[in-house]
């Protein structure tokens, strides 16, 4: 970390070049003797990423930005605030602090937060930024968070961890036991120092596998932003042996879409299927990840088209469905390919496939349908196992 970057004249330069063409600027000589142009470019590039991801940080003079990878791996302001809403108490320790975005928002709810980070530079950057942001109740520790916890022996109201999702030999991994730190094997030791653990994992982690690896899971929170799942959050309680409740949230441009259900009840609910009616509904990405399809049907009263399609239909429109809603304009049997080809050749439409054997690219090529426009075409299978095509107009998303 080059502390010269935090000087006022350098900060004004960084703020003043927010909208400058960065490739062109990178070819120029640094205007500051003790700061290289690559260092300035790192600040400008990472700050630009923070504009949407961390707006509060973006607007604060004096923030020191890490390399691009650390910015990409950090939580967004929106998801960090959501995490902070899941825990309360007086003390929390973050075993894998990173840039410190999560710690900062935890610090607004806890009296004392401990930030542990093995990377020396990242630890120094986090310490500096906490000072700029006025988070004087965060203790930063350079080193292994688990080692610190076991060595110091303190007890905390909450332990938080975001295990590294890369392995020296396996690349991307999908089992928590392969991550660092290995939370599943450490659970007995961690619970000796707390009654509550919050774990953030990759959206790729299978929920059933995660539940097997993390006994004591009381809640799972699936967080999506603009219909892209960003985080799985696991709330563990010491000696908990009850049913797991799953919460989903999707932050969209139209607001928040929330849906929750009990996993055990999901498994015993009956399914109802129906042929396409007047309206079609597609759950958001967080619900698709959750697997709560029967619970969604029970709550809305909608029937699904097929047990594997995960599309819902109804004769009457009900607003606030957690996903996309459409009015079905036309139903075309897929076997009537001539009609489909004649009706849509060289026209524009958005194509979605659900439980269908052909890809979007194959269908576009086969029927000469261009991307775009205002029509939405769903290729799927109905309750009679017949391939069907639904031409729709979007109500909202």
C-alpha positions in Angstrom: 0.0 0.0 0.0 1.5 3.3 -1.1 0.3 5.8 1.5 1.2 8.7 -0.8 -2.0 8.0 -2.7 -4.1 9.2 0.2 -2.6 12.7 0.0 -5.2 15.4 -0.8 -3.7 16.4 -4.2 -3.6 12.8 -5.4 -7.1 12.2 -4.2 -8.3 15.3 -6.1 -6.6 14.0 -9.2 -8.3 10.6 -8.8 -11.7 12.3 -8.3 -11.1 14.7 -11.2 -10.4 11.9 -13.6 -13.5 9.8 -12.9 -14.8 10.1 -16.5 -11.4 10.3 -18.2 -10.7 7.7 -20.9 -8.5 5.3 -18.8 -6.6 3.6 -21.7 -5.4 6.9 -23.0 -4.6 8.2 -19.5 -2.5 5.0 -18.8 -0.1 6.0 -21.6 0.8 9.3 -19.9 3.5 9.9 -17.3 2.5 10.0 -13.6 2.1 13.6 -12.4 3.4 12.5 -9.0 7.0 11.6 -8.4 6.5 8.9 -5.7 3.4 7.2 -7.3 3.6 5.2 -10.5 1.0 5.4 -13.3 0.0 1.7 -12.7 -0.8 2.6 -9.1 -2.9 5.5 -10.2 -4.7 3.4 -12.7 -5.5 0.8 -10.1 -7.2 3.4 -8.0 -9.1 4.8 -11.0 -10.2 1.4 -12.3 -11.3 0.0 -8.9 -13.0 3.3 -7.9 -15.0 3.1 -11.1 -16.2 -0.4 -10.1 -17.1 1.0 -6.7 -19.5 3.5 -8.3 -22.3 1.0 -8.5 -21.0 -1.7 -6.1 -20.0 0.5 -3.2 -21.6 3.9 -3.7 -20.9 5.1 -0.2 -17.2 4.4 -0.6 -17.2 5.8 -4.1 -18.3 9.2 -2.7 -15.8 9.3 0.2 -12.6 11.2 -0.4 -9.5 9.3 0.8 -10.7 5.7 0.2 -7.8 3.5 -0.9 -8.8 0.9 -3.5 -7.3 -2.6 -3.8 -6.4 -4.4 -7.0 -9.2 -5.4 -9.4 -9.5 -9.0 -8.1 -10.1 -8.0 -4.5 -12.7 -5.5 -5.7 -14.5 -8.2 -7.7 -14.4 -10.6 -4.7 -15.8 -8.2 -2.2 -19.4 -7.9 -1.2 -21.5 -5.2 -2.7 -22.9 -2.5 -0.4 -26.4 -3.9 -0.9 -25.5 -7.5 -0.1 -23.3 -6.4 2.9 -26.2 -4.5 4.3 -28.5 -7.5 3.9 -25.9 -9.7 5.8 -25.7 -7.2 8.6 -29.5 -7.5 9.1 -29.1 -11.2 9.8 -27.0 -10.8 13.0 -27.1 -8.7 16.1 -25.3 -8.5 19.4 -22.3 -6.8 20.9 -19.3 -8.7 19.4 -18.5 -10.3 16.0 -15.4 -11.6 14.4 -14.8 -11.9 10.7 -12.4 -14.7 10.1 -11.8 -13.8 6.4 -12.0 -10.0 6.3 -10.8 -9.2 2.9 -11.4 -5.6 1.8 -13.7 -5.2 4.9 -17.0 -4.3 3.2 -19.0 -6.8 5.3 -17.1 -5.8 8.5 -17.9 -2.1 7.9 -21.7 -2.8 7.8 -21.5 -5.3 10.7 -19.8 -2.5 12.7 -22.9 -0.4 12.4 -24.9 -3.0 14.3 -22.3 -4.4 16.8 -20.3 -2.6 19.5 -17.1 -4.3 18.5 -16.0 -6.1 15.3 -12.7 -7.9 14.7 -11.4 -8.0 11.1 -8.9 -10.8 10.3 -7.0 -10.9 7.0 -3.9 -12.8 6.1 -2.9 -10.6 3.2 -0.8 -7.8 4.6 -1.6 -5.2 2.0 -5.3 -5.9 2.1 -5.3 -5.7 5.9 -3.6 -2.4 5.7 -6.0 -1.1 3.1 -9.0 -2.2 5.2 -7.5 -0.5 8.3 -7.0 2.8 6.4 -10.5 2.7 4.9 -12.2 2.0 8.3 -10.6 5.1 9.6 -11.8 7.2 6.6 -15.3 5.8 7.1 -15.3 6.5 10.8 -15.6 2.9 11.8 -13.5 3.2 15.0 -15.1 0.1 16.6 -13.3 -2.3 14.2 -10.1 -4.1 15.4 -8.0 -5.2 12.4 -5.7 -8.3 12.8 -3.2 -9.2 10.2 -3.1 -13.0 10.1 -5.1 -16.2 10.0 -8.5 -15.6 11.6 -9.0 -19.1 12.9 -5.5 -19.1 14.5 -6.3 -15.8 16.1 -9.6 -17.0 17.4 -8.2 -20.2 18.9 -5.1 -18.5 20.3 -6.8 -15.6 22.0 -9.8 -17.6 23.3 -12.3 -14.8 23.2 -16.0 -15.5 22.9 -18.1 -13.7 20.4 -21.8 -13.3 19.8 -21.3 -14.1 16.1 -18.6 -15.6 13.9 -18.6 -14.7 10.2 -16.6 -16.4 7.4 -16.5 -16.3 3.7 -14.3 -19.3 2.8 -12.1 -19.0 -0.2 -13.7 -20.8 -3.1 -10.4 -21.8 -4.9 -8.2 -24.8 -4.3 -4.5 -25.1 -5.3 -5.2 -28.1 -7.4 -8.9 -28.2 -8.1 -9.6 -24.7 -9.4 -13.2 -23.8 -8.6 -14.6 -26.1 -6.0 -18.1 -26.9 -5.0 -17.7 -28.6 -1.5 -17.1 -26.5 1.6 -14.6 -29.0 2.9 -12.3 -28.1 0.0 -12.4 -24.4 0.9 -10.2 -22.3 3.1 -10.9 -22.2 6.0 -12.5 -25.6 6.1 -15.6 -24.6 8.1 -17.3 -28.1 8.3 -14.3 -29.6 10.1 -13.9 -26.5 12.3 -17.5 -26.3 13.5 -16.8 -27.9 17.0 -14.0 -25.5 17.6 -15.9 -22.5 16.3 -18.9 -23.3 18.4 -16.7 -23.3 21.5 -16.3 -19.6 20.9 -19.8 -18.6 19.8 -23.4 -19.6 19.7 -24.0 -18.2 16.2 -22.2 -18.6 12.9 -22.8 -16.9 9.5 -21.2 -18.4 6.5 -21.2 -16.9 3.0 -20.7 -19.4 0.1 -20.6 -19.5 -3.6 -24.0 -19.5 -5.5 -22.7 -22.6 -7.1 -22.8 -24.6 -3.9 -25.6 -27.2 -3.9 -28.0 -26.6 -1.1 -28.5 -30.3 -0.2 -24.7 -30.7 -0.1 -24.3 -27.6 2.0 -26.9 -28.8 4.6 -25.0 -32.1 4.9 -21.8 -30.3 5.5 -23.2 -27.7 7.9 -25.2 -29.3 10.7 -27.0 -26.7 12.8 -28.2 -24.6 9.8 -31.3 -22.7 10.9 -31.7 -20.5 7.9 -30.4 -20.2 4.3 -30.6 -16.8 2.6 -30.3 -16.7 -1.2 -29.5 -13.2 -2.3 -29.8 -12.2 -6.0 -29.3 -8.8 -7.6 -31.0 -8.1 -10.9 -32.0 -11.7 -11.2 -28.4 -13.0 -10.7 -27.7 -15.0 -7.5 -24.7 -13.5 -5.8 -24.5 -15.1 -2.4 -25.8 -18.0 -0.3 -25.8 -17.2 3.4 -26.0 -19.9 6.0 -27.1 -19.1 9.5 -25.9 -21.7 12.0 -26.9 -22.0 15.7 -25.2 -24.1 18.2 -27.1 -27.4 19.0 -29.8 -26.5 16.6 -31.7 -29.5 15.3 -34.9 -28.1 13.8 -36.2 -27.4 10.3 -34.3 -25.1 8.0 -36.1 -22.1 6.7 -35.1 -20.7 3.3 -35.3 -17.0 2.5 -34.9 -15.6 -1.0 -34.5 -12.0 -2.1 -34.0 -10.5 -5.5 -33.0 -6.8 -5.7 -34.5 -5.6 -9.0 -34.9 -2.2 -10.6 -38.6 -2.4 -9.5 -37.8 -3.0 -5.8 -37.3 -6.1 -3.7 -38.9 -9.5 -4.4 -39.0 -11.7 -1.2 -40.1 -15.3 -0.8 -39.6 -17.8 2.0 -40.5 -21.4 2.9 -39.7 -24.3 5.2 -37.6 -26.9 3.4 -39.2 -29.8 5.2 -42.7 -28.7 4.3 -41.7 -28.2 0.7 -40.9 -31.9 0.5 -44.5 -33.0 1.5 -46.5 -30.5 -0.4 -48.6 -31.8 -3.4 -47.9 -30.5 -6.9 -50.6 -29.2 -9.2 -50.1 -29.0 -13.0 -52.2 -27.3 -15.6 -52.2 -26.4 -19.3 -51.3 -22.8 -20.2 -54.0 -20.4 -19.3 -54.1 -16.6 -19.7 -51.0 -15.6 -17.7 -47.5 -17.1 -17.4 -45.1 -16.6 -14.5 -41.3 -17.3 -14.3 -39.7 -17.3 -10.8 -36.7 -15.2 -10.2 -33.2 -16.7 -10.0 -33.2 -16.8 -6.2 -36.3 -18.9 -6.1 -35.0 -21.1 -8.9 -31.9 -21.8 -6.8 -33.9 -22.4 -3.7 -36.0 -25.3 -5.2 -39.1 -24.0 -3.4 -41.4 -24.7 -6.3 -44.2 -26.5 -4.5 -44.2 -23.8 -1.8 -44.4 -21.1 -4.4 -47.4 -22.8 -6.0 -49.1 -23.2 -2.7 -48.6 -19.6 -1.8 -49.7 -18.1 -5.1 -52.4 -20.7 -6.0 -50.8 -21.0 -9.4 -50.3 -24.3 -11.2 -47.0 -25.3 -12.9 -46.9 -26.4 -16.5 -44.8 -29.4 -15.7 -42.9 -30.6 -12.7 -39.5 -29.9 -14.4 -40.4 -26.7 -16.3 -40.8 -24.4 -13.2 -43.2 -22.1 -15.1 -46.5 -21.2 -13.6 -49.9 -20.3 -15.1 -53.2 -18.8 -14.0 -56.4 -17.5 -15.4 -56.3 -14.3 -13.4 -53.4 -12.0 -12.9 -52.1 -11.5 -9.4 -49.5 -8.7 -9.0 -46.3 -8.9 -7.1 -45.2 -12.3 -8.2 -41.5 -12.8 -7.3 -40.2 -13.0 -10.8 -41.4 -12.2 -14.4 -45.0 -12.1 -15.4 -46.5 -12.4 -18.9 -49.8 -12.4 -20.7 -49.9 -15.4 -23.1 -50.8 -14.1 -26.6 -50.6 -17.4 -28.5 -50.0 -21.1 -27.9 -48.4 -23.0 -30.7 -47.8 -26.8 -30.6 -44.1 -27.3 -31.3 -44.9 -30.0 -33.8 -46.5 -27.3 -36.0 -43.0 -26.1 -37.1 -44.3 -24.7 -40.4 -46.6 -22.3 -38.6 -43.9 -21.2 -36.2 -41.4 -20.7 -39.0 -43.9 -18.7 -41.1 -45.0 -16.6 -38.2 -41.6 -15.6 -36.9 -39.1 -15.8 -39.7 -36.8 -12.8 -39.6 -38.8 -11.2 -36.7 -37.4 -10.2 -33.3 -38.2 -11.9 -30.0 -36.7 -12.9 -26.7 -36.4 -16.6 -26.4 -36.4 -18.7 -23.1 -36.2 -22.4 -22.8 -37.5 -24.4 -19.8 -37.2 -28.2 -19.7 -36.7 -28.2 -23.4 -34.2 -30.4 -25.4 -33.0 -27.6 -27.7 -30.9 -24.5 -26.9 -31.9 -20.9 -27.5 -29.2 -20.7 -30.2 -30.5 -23.8 -32.0 -34.0 -22.5 -32.0 -33.0 -19.1 -33.3 -31.2 -20.7 -36.2 -34.0 -23.2 -36.9 -36.8 -20.6 -37.0 -34.8 -17.6 -38.1 -35.8 -15.5 -35.1 -33.7 -12.5 -34.3 -32.9 -11.3 -30.8 -34.7 -8.3 -29.4 -38.1 -6.7 -29.8 -41.1 -6.7 -27.3 -42.3 -10.3 -27.7 -41.2 -13.2 -25.5 -41.3 -16.8 -26.7 -41.1 -19.7 -24.2 -40.2 -23.2 -25.5 -41.2 -25.7 -22.9 -43.1 -28.9 -22.1 -46.7 -29.0 -20.7 -48.3 -31.3 -18.2 -49.1 -33.8 -21.0 -45.4 -34.0 -21.9 -46.1 -32.2 -25.2 -43.5 -29.7 -26.5 -45.3 -26.3 -26.7 -44.4 -22.7 -27.6 -45.9 -19.8 -25.7 -45.8 -16.3 -27.3 -46.1 -13.7 -24.6 -46.2 -10.0 -23.8 -44.3 -9.0 -20.6 -46.3 -7.4 -17.8 -43.3 -6.8 -15.4 -40.0 -8.2 -14.4 
